[in-house]
Amino acid sequence: MTEPTLTVEQQIHEAGPVVLTVTGELDHHTAPQLSQALEHAPLGDGRALVIDLSGLAYCDSTGITVLVTAYHRAQSAGSSLSLAGLSHDLTRVFQTVGLDQVFTLHPSLDDALAALHP
């Protein structure tokens, strides 16, 4: 059995927001990688954070907890947080537990970035 893999890439988009692109499996084994990336993301001064989950193959409850923690960290820093590219199944989970009322969800990274600058 292979260990789950996760990659998190950070970039500052030309329009200003911090974009974290998450690819692979977000679970109790890999969640610390995303947590660490979030700790080092430059937030504050109204800078938006967009987490692109379009490459996410799997997300367990630990992964969802990391995303909720990211929301609270962004709010505390005065930044907004958007999630982009959630799979149909993960969107359904968010809707079932009410997290679609907490997070701003976008179908793609392009949609999330466009929504920041209407």
Residue pairs with C-beta under 8 A, 6 or more apart in sequence:
3 29
4 24
4 25
4 27
4 29
4 30
4 58
5 24
5 25
5 30
6 22
6 23
6 24
6 25
6 26
6 30
6 33
6 34
7 21
7 22
7 23
7 24
7 33
8 20
8 21
8 22
8 23
8 33
8 34
8 37
9 20
9 21
9 23
10 18
10 19
10 20
10 21
10 37
10 40
10 41
11 18
11 19
11 21
12 18
12 19
12 42
13 19
13 50
13 113
15 113
15 116
15 117
16 47
16 48
16 116
17 47
17 48
17 49
17 50
17 113
17 116
18 41
18 42
18 43
18 47
18 48
18 49
18 50
19 50
19 51
19 52
19 109
19 113
20 34
20 37
20 38
20 41
20 49
20 50
20 51
20 52
21 52
21 55
21 109
22 34
22 51
22 52
22 53
22 55
22 56
23 55
23 56
24 30
24 55
24 56
24 57
24 58
25 56
25 57
25 58
25 59
26 34
26 56
26 58
26 59
26 60
26 62
26 63
26 66
27 58
27 59
27 60
27 62
27 63
28 60
28 62
30 63
31 62
31 63
31 65
31 66
34 63
34 66
34 70
35 66
35 69
38 66
38 69
38 70
38 73
41 49
43 49
43 73
43 74
43 77
43 78
43 79
44 77
44 78
44 79
45 78
46 78
46 79
46 80
47 79
48 79
48 80
48 81
48 82
48 116
49 70
49 74
49 79
49 80
49 81
49 82
50 81
50 82
50 83
50 84
50 109
50 112
50 113
50 116
51 67
51 70
51 81
51 82
51 83
51 84
52 84
52 85
52 109
52 112
53 59
53 83
53 84
53 85
53 86
53 87
53 90
54 84
54 85
54 108
54 109
55 85
56 85
56 86
56 87
56 90
59 90
64 93
64 99
67 83
67 103
68 99
68 102
70 81
71 81
71 102
71 103
74 80
74 81
75 81
80 104
80 116
81 103
81 104
82 103
82 104
82 105
82 106
82 112
82 115
82 116
83 103
83 104
83 105
83 106
83 112
84 105
84 106
84 107
84 108
84 109
84 111
84 112
85 106
85 107
85 108
85 109
86 94
86 105
91 100
91 105
93 99
94 100
94 103
94 105
104 112
104 115
106 112
106 115
